Amino acid sequence: MIIRILTEGQYRLEGQALTDLDRLDDSLLDALAAGNQQEYESNFHEVLALIRGRGSRIPDTELVESDLILPAPDTTFAEARSLFADYPRQLS
């Protein structure tokens, strides 16, 4: 799966990392639904760290369509609530 983090670039994520991302992603969506800003921020940082740490960075010179686009790392809780309103529960 190709994941773009806005303002940062694209990463290729495969295998167990996708399963782990799906689990973290569900926690992030639950925090947003519950209105829990602190949990959202913690989960969003974990999601970004997983993608950066276990994904393979795609060079900016390579043009690849993204399967998933995440907002910029500095996205606020209020912004995230509207951005993630139609976000899919199952990523893979």
Secondary structure, DSSP 8 states (H G I E B T S, - for coil): -EEEETTTEEEE--THHHHHHHHHHHHHHHHHHHT-HHHHHHHHHHHHHHHHHHSEEE-TTS----SEEE--TT--HHHHHHHTTT--S---
